[in-house]
Amino acid sequence: MEKMLCGARYRDVRLCWYLDETETLREVQIAAVTFRLPDQSAYVAFCGTDLTLVGWKEDLNLGFLNETEGQRRATQYLNRVGNQIQGQLRVGGHSKGGNLAVYAAASCHPDIQKRILTVYSNDGPGFQQDMLQSPGYQRILPKIVSIIPDTSVIGLLLSSLASQRVVKSSQIGIYQHDGFSWEISRNGFLQAELSPVSRLIEKSLSDWLSQMSEKDRRSITESVFSLFESTGAESFDEIGKKKLKSAEAILSAMRKLPKEKQQEILSSLQQLGLSGGRALAAYLSAQIRKDR
């Protein structure tokens, strides 16, 4: 930040209204900050998921909740910022931050929504169908810019009606989620096409999730995170530093789960494998027909 103060591009930008809230009981992890730009407009930026277990638990809650606590607070934050400043707004974020940005822009007060120029979702997951059909989402849809790397995983989760800009990454696989790996020219991202691997993953996950009810998704999420919580750690970083001890605690907790819960988790993993196999078979079949 000290170096940014010396740069002509950034030195007149003001940072304000920093927010950082993590609450285990309410299953929320949200961080945000607003950038006041020299032209009197503002960029409202939402942070993605950190390494806390509760942060990742909230991510999975997106799969069965119409509104998470983080999404509700993101809307409150945007309303608060919009009421305190005048001028045009841009809203954005990376990963879960992209989801929060779109949700807040779609759910904020109509007067504030009218002042939003663009909403950036940088490899952020989508939403439940109810959200996509809401009047607020439909109004903000033309302003959404969804940017994903060519082998995106996170950005293809759930559903989004926004058109996607695919960009080139210097990384491979899931590591392309790191926005700093996205390649640029002088003043923009290098364009690319979505890779076959990414399309396979999207089809596999979509098929897998479609086979589970909202109740099933909630139950599996609760069961899996009870295993992680059995380690006594509060973050995946802590689990990683004590791999052996954490693995022993998870296996012990798995054995203590009711038989039906154990079967639920194992069955879900099996279904994911079958969905992946079906997607691969369909892709290979399509390629063979294409070659003919």
C-alpha positions in Angstrom: 0.0 0.0 0.0 2.9 2.3 0.6 4.1 1.7 -3.0 0.6 2.4 -4.2 0.7 5.8 -2.6 3.6 6.6 -4.9 1.8 5.6 -8.1 -0.2 8.1 -10.2 -2.9 5.5 -10.8 -3.7 4.8 -7.1 -2.4 7.7 -4.9 -5.7 9.6 -5.0 -7.9 6.6 -4.2 -9.4 6.6 -0.7 -10.2 3.4 1.2 -13.1 3.5 3.7 -15.8 1.6 5.6 -13.7 -1.5 6.1 -15.8 -4.5 7.3 -14.5 -7.8 8.6 -17.0 -10.1 10.4 -16.7 -13.8 11.2 -19.2 -15.6 13.5 -19.2 -19.4 13.9 -22.7 -19.7 15.4 -24.3 -17.6 12.6 -22.1 -19.3 10.0 -21.0 -16.0 8.4 -17.6 -14.8 7.1 -17.7 -11.5 5.3 -15.2 -8.7 4.5 -15.6 -5.6 2.4 -14.0 -2.2 1.7 -15.0 0.7 -0.4 -12.7 2.6 -2.8 -13.5 6.3 -3.3 -12.2 7.2 -6.8 -11.0 10.6 -8.0 -14.1 11.0 -10.2 -16.3 10.8 -7.1 -17.6 7.3 -8.0 -17.0 4.4 -5.7 -16.0 0.7 -6.0 -17.6 -1.5 -3.3 -15.4 -4.6 -3.0 -16.3 -7.8 -1.3 -13.7 -10.3 -0.2 -13.8 -14.0 -1.0 -13.6 -17.0 1.4 -10.7 -17.1 3.9 -9.3 -20.3 5.4 -11.7 -20.5 8.3 -14.0 -23.5 8.5 -17.0 -21.3 9.0 -16.1 -19.4 5.8 -16.2 -22.6 3.8 -19.3 -23.9 5.6 -21.0 -20.7 4.4 -19.9 -21.4 0.9 -21.6 -24.8 0.9 -24.7 -23.2 2.4 -25.2 -21.4 -0.9 -26.2 -24.8 -2.3 -29.4 -25.0 -0.2 -30.2 -21.6 1.3 -32.1 -18.9 -0.6 -30.1 -16.3 1.5 -27.0 -16.8 3.6 -26.2 -14.5 6.5 -23.2 -13.2 4.5 -25.5 -12.3 1.6 -27.8 -10.4 3.9 -25.0 -8.5 5.5 -23.5 -7.7 2.1 -26.8 -6.1 1.1 -26.9 -4.1 4.3 -23.3 -2.9 3.7 -24.1 -1.8 0.1 -27.2 0.1 1.4 -25.1 1.7 4.1 -22.4 2.9 1.8 -24.9 4.0 -0.9 -26.7 6.1 1.7 -23.5 7.8 2.9 -22.1 8.8 -0.5 -23.5 10.3 -3.7 -22.4 9.5 -7.2 -22.1 6.3 -9.3 -21.2 2.9 -7.9 -19.4 -0.2 -9.1 -19.6 -3.4 -7.1 -17.4 -6.4 -7.3 -15.5 -9.3 -5.7 -13.6 -12.5 -6.3 -14.9 -16.0 -5.6 -17.6 -15.8 -2.8 -17.0 -12.0 -3.0 -18.3 -12.1 -6.5 -21.4 -13.9 -5.3 -21.9 -11.4 -2.5 -21.4 -8.5 -5.0 -24.1 -9.7 -7.3 -26.5 -10.6 -4.5 -26.1 -7.2 -2.8 -26.5 -5.3 -6.1 -29.7 -7.3 -6.9 -31.1 -6.9 -3.3 -30.2 -3.3 -2.4 -32.6 -0.4 -2.3 -33.9 0.5 -5.8 -32.6 4.1 -5.6 -29.1 2.8 -4.9 -29.4 0.1 -7.5 -30.1 2.7 -10.2 -26.7 4.3 -9.5 -24.7 1.1 -10.1 -22.8 1.1 -13.3 -21.3 -2.4 -13.3 -21.2 -5.5 -11.1 -18.1 -7.7 -11.3 -18.1 -11.4 -10.4 -14.6 -12.7 -10.7 -14.9 -16.5 -10.8 -17.8 -16.3 -8.3 -20.4 -19.0 -7.9 -24.0 -18.6 -9.0 -27.4 -18.8 -7.2 -30.5 -20.8 -6.6 -33.2 -20.5 -9.3 -35.5 -18.4 -7.0 -32.8 -15.7 -7.0 -32.3 -15.7 -10.7 -36.0 -15.1 -11.2 -36.3 -12.2 -8.7 -37.1 -8.7 -10.0 -33.9 -7.3 -8.5 -31.6 -9.8 -10.2 -33.4 -9.3 -13.5 -32.9 -5.5 -13.2 -29.2 -5.8 -12.4 -28.5 -8.7 -14.9 -27.4 -6.4 -17.9 -24.8 -4.8 -15.6 -23.2 -8.0 -14.5 -19.7 -8.8 -15.8 -18.8 -12.4 -15.0 -15.1 -13.2 -15.6 -13.8 -16.8 -15.4 -10.5 -18.5 -16.3 -10.5 -21.1 -19.1 -10.5 -24.0 -16.6 -13.0 -22.5 -14.1 -14.5 -24.7 -11.4 -15.8 -22.2 -8.7 -17.3 -19.8 -11.2 -19.4 -22.6 -12.8 -21.0 -23.7 -9.6 -24.8 -23.3 -9.3 -26.5 -21.1 -11.9 -26.0 -17.7 -13.5 -27.8 -15.9 -16.3 -24.9 -13.5 -16.9 -22.8 -13.9 -20.0 -19.2 -15.0 -19.1 -15.9 -13.6 -20.3 -13.3 -16.3 -20.4 -9.7 -15.3 -19.8 -6.4 -17.0 -20.1 -4.5 -18.1 -16.9 -0.9 -19.0 -16.3 -1.9 -21.8 -13.9 -3.7 -25.1 -14.4 -6.8 -26.7 -12.9 -8.2 -25.3 -9.7 -5.2 -23.0 -9.3 -6.6 -20.9 -12.0 -9.0 -19.6 -9.4 -6.2 -17.3 -8.3 -7.0 -14.0 -10.0 -3.3 -13.0 -10.0 -2.7 -15.9 -12.5 -5.1 -14.3 -15.1 -2.9 -13.0 -18.0 -3.2 -9.4 -19.2 -2.2 -7.3 -22.2 -1.5 -3.6 -21.7 -5.0 -2.7 -20.6 -7.1 -5.9 -20.5 -7.3 -9.6 -19.9 -6.2 -12.0 -22.6 -9.3 -13.7 -23.9 -9.7 -17.5 -24.1 -12.3 -20.3 -24.5 -13.6 -22.6 -21.8 -11.6 -25.8 -21.8 -13.1 -29.3 -22.2 -12.0 -30.1 -18.7 -14.0 -27.2 -17.3 -17.1 -28.2 -19.3 -16.7 -31.8 -17.9 -16.5 -30.5 -14.3 -19.5 -28.3 -14.8 -21.6 -31.2 -16.3 -20.5 -33.5 -13.5 -21.3 -31.1 -10.7 -24.6 -30.0 -12.2 -25.6 -33.7 -12.6 -24.5 -34.5 -9.1 -26.3 -31.6 -7.5 -29.5 -32.2 -9.5 -29.8 -35.6 -7.9 -29.9 -34.2 -4.3 -32.8 -32.4 -2.7 -32.3 -29.3 -0.6 -32.7 -31.4 2.5 -30.0 -33.8 1.3 -27.5 -31.0 0.5 -28.0 -29.5 4.0 -27.6 -32.9 5.7 -24.4 -33.7 3.9 -23.0 -30.3 4.5 -23.7 -30.6 8.2 -22.2 -34.1 8.4 -19.0 -33.3 6.5 -18.3 -30.2 8.5 -18.9 -32.0 11.8 -16.0 -34.2 10.8 -13.7 -31.2 10.2 -14.9 -29.6 13.5 -13.9 -32.8 15.3 -10.3 -31.8 14.8 -10.7 -28.8 17.1 -9.3 -26.6 14.4 -10.9 -23.3 13.4 -9.2 -23.1 9.9 -8.0 -25.4 7.2 -4.6 -23.9 7.7 -4.6 -25.5 11.2 -5.8 -28.8 9.9 -3.0 -28.7 7.3 -0.3 -28.1 9.9 -1.4 -31.2 11.9 -2.2 -33.5 9.0 -1.8 -36.8 10.9 -3.6 -35.7 14.0 -6.4 -34.2 12.0 -6.8 -37.3 9.9 -7.1 -39.5 13.0 -9.7 -37.2 14.5 -11.8 -37.1 11.3 -11.7 -40.9 10.9 -12.6 -41.3 14.6 -15.5 -38.9 14.2 -16.6 -40.7 11.0 -16.9 -44.0 12.9 -19.0 -42.3 15.6 -21.6 -41.0 13.1 -24.8 -42.9 12.8 -24.7 -45.6 10.2 -27.2 -43.7 8.0 -25.0 -40.6 8.1 -21.9 -42.6 7.1 -23.8 -44.2 4.2 -25.2 -40.8 3.2 -21.6 -39.4 2.8 -20.3 -42.5 1.0 -23.3 -42.6 -1.3 -22.9 -38.9 -2.1 -19.2 -39.4 -3.1 -20.1 -42.5 -5.2 -22.8 -40.4 -7.0 -20.2 -37.7 -7.7 -17.9 -40.3 -9.3 -20.8 -41.7 -11.4 -21.7 -38.2 -12.5 -18.1 -37.6 -13.6 -18.1 -40.9 -15.5 -21.3 -40.1 -17.3 -20.0 -36.6 -18.3 -16.8 -38.1 -19.6 -18.6 -40.7 -21.6 -20.9 -38.1 -23.1 -17.9 -35.9 -24.0 -16.0 -38.8 -25.6 -19.0 -39.9 -27.6 -19.5 -36.3 -28.9 -15.8 -36.1 -29.9 -16.1 -39.4 -31.8 -19.2 -38.3 -33.7 -17.4 -35.0 -34.5 -14.3 -36.8 -35.8 -16.5 -38.9 -38.1 
